[in-house]
């Protein structure tokens, strides 16, 4: 989300721009390369050149802003290094997101650690999904708002998903069950597994449709 925000703020300063989401889902560099070419913009307009007509050397000496989201393996790193080499423009900028610090360190990059949200920001984000303005929580639910927000550990995705799940839930019993399920997820040690355990709280309560 922060990378997308930064991309939107900077893209007007660059001749060529490209944002590639979810690199983890792309199994090889060819898929990422195709995504780069199909998502490339020149001076704010998407290029109409067909993917098969593109080559990385077409970007040589072009001022490029490229964002690769969620890279997680060596092939992603090799692809980025290949683009940097063939682009060969000192004014270009490359931004990547990853959950693997070793990958970021291997890129000789400036690493920005994304921190968890503080309680105030967490509550604001949760409320924007659970109670969109001008909706207000019933008095009986207000205490559960703070308890559930605390269980989300400042993780934006969890706050968004749980807030969305509780958006139409007026019964206090449902909020209590949600809190208890989030509390059980606290027993998971791994951060990734804990995140998924908390996201499952809403997934497991989906209706059959």
ZIZIKA-V271628 format. One record per residue. N is the residue number from 0. RES is the residue in one letter. PSI is psi in whole degrees, 0 to 359 (* if undefined). OMEGA is omega in whole degrees, 0 to 359 (none if undefined). NEAR is the number of other C-alpha atoms within 12 Angstrom. Layout:
# ZIZIKA-V271628
N&RES&PSI&OMEGA&NEAR + N&RES&PSI&OMEGA&NEAR
This chain:
# ZIZIKA-V271628
0&X&316&179&18 + 1&X&322&179&18 + 2&X&320&179&27 + 3&X&318&178&23 + 4&X&314&179&13 + 5&X&319&178&20 + 6&X&313&181&29 + 7&X&327&181&20 + 8&X&330&187&14 + 9&X&339&193&25 + 10&X&331&181&30 + 11&X&343&183&20 + 12&X&355&187&20 + 13&X&148&180&27 + 14&X&314&178&27 + 15&X&138&180&37 + 16&X&148&179&38 + 17&X&132&176&43 + 18&X&119&180&38 + 19&X&107&180&36 + 20&X&153&170&26 + 21&X&52&180&22 + 22&X&332&180&32 + 23&X&329&183&26 + 24&X&348&181&19 + 25&X&120&193&24 + 26&X&339&181&17 + 27&X&169&184&21 + 28&X&332&179&26 + 29&X&320&180&20 + 30&X&319&179&21 + 31&X&318&180&34 + 32&X&315&178&32 + 33&X&321&179&25 + 34&X&319&178&29 + 35&X&311&183&38 + 36&X&323&181&33 + 37&X&343&182&25 + 38&X&10&184&28 + 39&X&135&177&34 + 40&X&144&176&28 + 41&X&115&182&25 + 42&X&42&175&19 + 43&X&356&180&19 + 44&X&133&181&17 + 45&X&136&181&19 + 46&X&143&181&21 + 47&X&356&180&15 + 48&X&134&182&18 + 49&X&148&185&16 + 50&X&316&186&21 + 51&X&347&179&15 + 52&X&354&183&14 + 53&X&152&169&20 + 54&X&150&181&21 + 55&X&330&181&28 + 56&X&345&177&18 + 57&X&341&182&20 + 58&X&3&184&30 + 59&X&129&178&21 + 60&X&19&175&20 + 61&X&142&179&26 + 62&X&108&192&28 + 63&X&137&169&38 + 64&X&113&183&41 + 65&X&129&175&41 + 66&X&123&173&39 + 67&X&115&185&38 + 68&X&129&172&32 + 69&X&53&174&28 + 70&X&146&186&35 + 71&X&12&178&28 + 72&X&173&184&26 + 73&X&328&180&20 + 74&X&326&176&22 + 75&X&317&180&35 + 76&X&314&181&35 + 77&X&320&180&22 + 78&X&315&179&27 + 79&X&315&180&35 + 80&X&326&178&23 + 81&X&317&178&21 + 82&X&315&180&34 + 83&X&315&181&29 + 84&X&314&184&19 + 85&X&333&176&21 + 86&X&314&172&27 + 87&X&50&180&21 + 88&X&118&185&22 + 89&X&337&183&16 + 90&X&359&176&19 + 91&X&159&178&29 + 92&X&139&180&32 + 93&X&127&181&37 + 94&X&130&177&35 + 95&X&151&170&41 + 96&X&146&180&35 + 97&X&153&174&29 + 98&X&3&183&21 + 99&X&106&183&21 + 100&X&327&180&22 + 101&X&322&179&17 + 102&X&316&180&24 + 103&X&319&179&26 + 104&X&327&181&16 + 105&X&344&181&19 + 106&X&1&183&27 + 107&X&48&187&13 + 108&X&166&171&19 + 109&X&115&187&15 + 110&X&129&176&19 + 111&X&118&179&16 + 112&X&121&177&13 + 113&X&119&183&16 + 114&X&163&173&13 + 115&X&155&177&18 + 116&X&145&175&22 + 117&X&168&184&17 + 118&X&321&181&23 + 119&X&313&180&16 + 120&X&324&178&21 + 121&X&314&180&32 + 122&X&318&180&34 + 123&X&316&180&24 + 124&X&314&179&30 + 125&X&314&182&39 + 126&X&328&181&34 + 127&X&337&178&26 + 128&X&319&183&29 + 129&X&325&182&34 + 130&X&74&179&28 + 131&X&141&180&19 + 132&X&135&8&13 + 133&X&20&182&10 + 134&X&142&177&14 + 135&X&145&179&19 + 136&X&147&174&29 + 137&X&151&181&18 + 138&X&323&182&12 + 139&X&341&182&16 + 140&X&344&186&26 + 141&X&320&180&21 + 142&X&330&180&18 + 143&X&333&176&31 + 144&X&310&183&38 + 145&X&323&180&27 + 146&X&316&181&23 + 147&X&320&178&37 + 148&X&318&179&40 + 149&X&324&181&28 + 150&X&343&179&34 + 151&X&354&172&41 + 152&X&28&176&30 + 153&X&14&179&27 + 154&X&115&184&32 + 155&X&318&182&31 + 156&X&317&179&24 + 157&X&316&179&36 + 158&X&320&180&40 + 159&X&313&184&30 + 160&X&313&181&29 + 161&X&321&177&45 + 162&X&317&179&38 + 163&X&319&179&24 + 164&X&320&185&30 + 165&X&0&186&37 + 166&X&318&185&28 + 167&X&12&184&20 + 168&X&111&181&23 + 169&X&342&183&22 + 170&X&129&180&18 + 171&X&327&182&21 + 172&X&325&179&15 + 173&X&320&178&23 + 174&X&322&179&34 + 175&X&316&178&23 + 176&X&320&179&20 + 177&X&316&178&35 + 178&X&316&181&31 + 179&X&321&179&20 + 180&X&320&177&27 + 181&X&325&179&32 + 182&X&321&178&23 + 183&X&325&180&18 + 184&X&342&179&26 + 185&X&338&183&23 + 186&X&346&179&17 + 187&X&132&187&16 + 188&X&309&184&13 + 189&X&137&181&12 + 190&X&315&180&17 + 191&X&315&180&17 + 192&X&324&178&15 + 193&X&321&178&25 + 194&X&311&181&28 + 195&X&322&179&24 + 196&X&323&180&27 + 197&X&325&177&37 + 198&X&329&180&31 + 199&X&340&180&22 + 200&X&317&178&34 + 201&X&323&181&29 + 202&X&315&183&19 + 203&X&344&182&16 + 204&X&11&175&18 + 205&X&146&176&12 + 206&X&170&184&8 + 207&X&334&181&6 + 208&X&*&none&4
